Amino acid sequence: MEIDPGAKRAIFDAVASLEAEAEAMLADLVRFPSTLGNEGPCLDHVARLFAALGAEVRRIPTDPEALAGHPGFSPPLISYAGRDNVAALHVPRGGGGRSLCLQAHLDVVPEGAAELWTSLPFEPQIREGRLYGRGAGDMKAGLVSNIMAIRALRLVGLAPAAPVQLQAVVEEECTGNGALATMLAMPKPDAVIIPEPGPGFPAVYSAEVGVVWAWVTVLGRPAHVREMQAGVNAIEAAMAVVARFKDYENEMNRAERIHPLFRGVNHPVNVNLGTVEGGEWNSSVPSRARIGLRIGVMVGRTAAETRRDIERIVAEAAADPALRGARLSLSWGGFMADPCLFDMDAPIVAVARACYAEATGGSLRSYPATGLTDGRFFALYQGTPVAVFGPEADRIHGIDESVRLSSMHAITRTLALTIAAWCGTERA
Ligand SMILES: [Zn+2]
């Protein structure tokens, strides 16, 4: 659908007039330390932002018992009480256009060592056109763009001529169960857009790896360090288990195992030793250690196959005489996520690409991602085409995470145009 040049100019002017408000909205969102288990106040805040659009707002619980049989479900880490997802639905007066879902997650990963940050992670600061703070890029800027795109249309007296959903969900960073619950509770849209940050150049995700989280607990045999040889050091045994996973990582990155879309990507399958805990006393041989691993899954394999690989690696380690009888146990919590291909020929991708070009003069390249998004749920389990593209962000999950504010506004312009082109418009 073509948008007449006058309407396009009016939409861009409206986005420009909302820039200060958008930047303030982003700063407000970053001030919420919405890490796992702490998303409640941020969810309530977003529910108010959605309500201010005049949309009907729903709170959607994540019920692990109801989701447990779903192939996209991941084993939870904590209770879902007090962390209901937020969705809003715009219902047009008329009808006929194609419906759309604008999805975002509002959970953020932990800030890491706060003393490494130039400014505090949850006290947003703007420097040289970038807003710094945990979650600024991943992906609160995208959430702001979703909201402001609707606002901009309103400002020029337009509303989408088809149903438009806004979704803001929890646990994108550890299970995806928030997205799964929300997707299942809402009507199936004709397309989904998720403004996740890109790889450092303008891009739309063409694929993403899967991820499995595994936890290995090692029980050693405690002893005083005087008779250290009589003990079994649980931490050293855990490090031997990690070494086996690093061998597995090398094996999984061999060229013949890499899907054609990921050829040329440096080391696409990553095994991350994310957490280590263990030991009791500097002068005692540690009796217990626990490691948390994140294991990537290449396109073409499944999370279930990877799970069996992990079970085999741990069983082989347990039988290794070098571990001298250390007891290993394996548990699951967090991602059990399949990899996903996104349909680059889908009409929503074509419309988004065209609107991005109109809004920025640039073009979206295709990007095979070595991390994952909530996009897989819609693509794999709902059959809904997904376009994942977003603002330019730097050091997401790292220290001094930031987003370029001009790129957030560019994505807002793109989304406003895309909504108009995809859904059609009616008088607000
Ligand atoms: Zn994200």
Boltz pocket constraint, residues with backbone or C-beta under 6 A from the ligand:
constraints:
  - pocket:
      binder: B
      contacts: [[A, 105], [A, 138], [A, 139], [A, 172], [A, 196], [A, 197], [A, 372]]
      max_distance: 6.0
